[in-house]
């Protein structure tokens, strides 16, 4: 007989908070404002990582590796949950974060030209 593992308090808090966020974001304006906030946050982190790695010239390959690794993790996670209709908001937020990161990296690369 296989038993399900017990859910921890941390898991319950994360799941409950995401469910309440999903209910709050039923309104399209709220959903898109949340997505825009995540895009701008991703842009901030993308441009910040580009600036930090440009100042400390030794960590350029490490910064590039970590960026590509994080984006690939988001892509793999999206592939697993894209058909789950209950997690539609999570897919939107992950795509917005990837878009913001890539846009931040792109604008930082244009500064180097």
C-alpha positions in Angstrom: 0.0 0.0 0.0 1.4 3.4 -1.1 0.7 6.3 1.2 0.8 9.9 0.1 3.5 12.0 1.8 2.3 14.4 4.4 2.1 18.0 3.3 4.2 20.4 5.3 3.1 23.7 6.7 5.3 25.5 4.1 3.6 23.6 1.2 0.2 24.4 2.6 1.1 28.1 2.9 2.4 28.3 -0.7 -0.6 26.5 -2.1 -3.1 28.5 -0.2 -1.4 31.8 -1.2 -1.3 30.8 -4.8 -5.0 29.8 -4.8 -6.0 33.1 -3.2 -3.8 34.9 -5.8 -5.5 33.0 -8.6 -9.0 33.9 -7.2 -7.9 37.5 -6.9 -6.6 37.5 -10.5 -9.9 36.3 -12.1 -10.5 39.9 -13.2 -8.5 40.4 -16.5 -7.2 43.9 -15.4 -5.7 42.4 -12.3 -4.3 39.5 -14.1 -2.6 41.7 -16.7 -1.4 44.2 -14.1 0.2 41.3 -12.2 1.8 40.0 -15.4 3.1 43.5 -16.2 4.6 43.7 -12.7 6.3 40.4 -13.2 7.6 41.5 -16.6 9.1 44.6 -15.1 10.6 42.6 -12.2 12.2 40.2 -14.7 13.5 43.2 -16.7 15.0 44.6 -13.5 16.7 41.4 -12.6 17.9 40.8 -16.2 19.4 44.3 -16.5 20.9 44.1 -13.0 22.6 40.8 -13.7 24.0 42.3 -16.9 25.4 45.3 -15.1 26.8 43.2 -12.3 28.6 40.8 -14.6 29.9 43.7 -16.7 31.5 45.4 -13.6 33.1 42.2 -12.3 34.6 40.9 -15.5 35.4 37.5 -14.1 31.9 36.3 -13.7 30.6 36.8 -17.2 30.5 33.1 -18.1 29.1 32.2 -14.7 26.3 34.9 -15.0 25.5 33.7 -18.5 25.4 30.0 -17.4 23.1 30.9 -14.4 20.8 32.9 -16.7 20.4 30.2 -19.3 20.0 27.6 -16.6 17.2 29.5 -14.8 15.4 30.2 -18.1 15.7 26.5 -19.1 14.2 25.5 -15.7 11.3 27.8 -16.3 10.8 26.2 -19.7 10.8 22.7 -18.4 8.5 23.6 -15.6 6.1 25.2 -18.1 6.0 22.1 -20.2 4.9 20.0 -17.3 2.0 22.3 -16.3 0.8 23.9 -19.5 -2.2 21.6 -19.9 -3.4 22.1 -16.3 -6.2 24.6 -16.5 -6.1 25.4 -12.8 -2.5 26.7 -13.2 -3.2 29.1 -16.0 -2.1 32.1 -14.0 1.2 30.4 -13.1 2.0 29.7 -16.7 1.2 33.4 -17.5 3.5 34.6 -14.7 6.4 32.3 -15.8 6.1 33.4 -19.4 6.1 37.0 -18.2 9.2 36.5 -16.1 11.0 34.9 -19.0 10.0 37.7 -21.3 11.2 40.3 -18.8 14.5 38.5 -18.3 15.2 38.2 -22.0 14.2 41.8 -22.6 16.6 42.9 -19.8 19.4 40.8 -21.2 18.8 42.2 -24.7 18.8 45.8 -23.7 22.0 45.3 -21.7 23.6 43.7 -24.7 22.7 46.7 -26.8 24.5 49.0 -24.4 27.7 47.1 -25.1 27.6 47.9 -28.8 
